[in-house]
């Protein structure tokens, strides 16, 4: 896996993991204020979710990297 391919795989996996992490532990407010959407989370803690997403993605990326580098998964080059 080359440098650009590794970055692309990291970004794709990061977004997939983000969408899996976003709904974890979300609480809706008991009473909504005027102008607020009733389904919006009370305290989204988005930076904590970004950090957890990055950590999980790093572990998955290293597994994928070693799987490709040691030919556990064979990815033929186009052409």
C-alpha positions as CSV (number, residue, x, y, z in Angstrom):
1,X,0.0,0.0,0.0
2,X,1.5,3.3,-1.0
3,X,1.3,6.6,0.9
4,X,-1.7,8.1,-1.0
5,X,-3.6,4.8,-0.9
6,X,-3.0,4.5,2.8
7,X,-4.4,8.0,3.3
8,X,-7.4,7.3,1.2
9,X,-8.1,4.1,3.1
10,X,-7.7,5.9,6.4
11,X,-10.2,8.7,5.4
12,X,-12.8,6.2,4.1
13,X,-12.6,4.0,7.2
14,X,-12.7,7.2,9.4
15,X,-16.0,8.3,8.0
16,X,-17.5,4.8,8.3
17,X,-16.4,4.6,11.9
18,X,-17.7,8.1,12.6
19,X,-21.2,7.2,11.5
20,X,-21.1,4.2,13.7
21,X,-19.8,6.2,16.7
22,X,-22.2,9.2,16.4
23,X,-25.4,7.6,17.8
24,X,-23.6,5.9,20.8
25,X,-24.8,7.5,24.1
26,X,-26.9,10.2,22.6
27,X,-29.6,11.6,24.9
28,X,-32.4,13.9,23.8
29,X,-33.4,16.8,26.1
30,X,-36.5,16.4,28.2
31,X,-37.8,19.8,27.3
32,X,-36.9,21.6,24.1
33,X,-36.5,25.4,23.8
34,X,-38.2,27.4,21.1
35,X,-36.3,27.2,17.9
36,X,-34.5,24.0,18.8
37,X,-35.0,20.7,17.0
38,X,-36.5,18.1,19.3
39,X,-34.3,15.3,18.0
40,X,-31.0,17.2,18.6
41,X,-28.8,15.7,21.2
42,X,-28.5,17.3,24.6
43,X,-24.7,17.3,24.8
44,X,-23.1,15.9,21.6
45,X,-19.5,15.8,22.8
46,X,-18.3,15.9,19.2
47,X,-14.6,16.3,20.0
48,X,-14.7,13.1,22.2
49,X,-16.4,11.3,19.3
50,X,-13.8,12.5,16.8
51,X,-11.1,11.3,19.1
52,X,-12.7,7.9,19.6
53,X,-13.2,7.7,15.9
54,X,-9.6,8.4,15.1
55,X,-8.4,5.9,17.7
56,X,-10.6,3.1,16.4
57,X,-9.7,4.0,12.8
58,X,-6.0,3.8,13.6
59,X,-6.4,0.3,14.9
60,X,-8.4,-0.8,11.9
61,X,-6.0,0.9,9.5
62,X,-2.9,-0.9,11.0
63,X,-4.7,-4.2,10.7
64,X,-5.5,-3.5,7.0
65,X,-2.0,-2.2,6.4
66,X,-0.3,-5.4,7.8
67,X,-2.9,-7.5,6.0
68,X,-1.9,-5.9,2.6
69,X,1.8,-5.7,3.3
70,X,2.1,-9.4,4.4
71,X,-0.2,-10.6,1.6
72,X,-3.0,-11.8,3.8
73,X,-5.1,-9.8,1.4
74,X,-3.9,-9.5,-2.2
75,X,-4.7,-6.3,-4.0
76,X,-3.7,-6.5,-7.6
77,X,-2.5,-3.3,-9.2
78,X,-4.7,-1.9,-12.1
79,X,-3.2,-2.0,-15.5
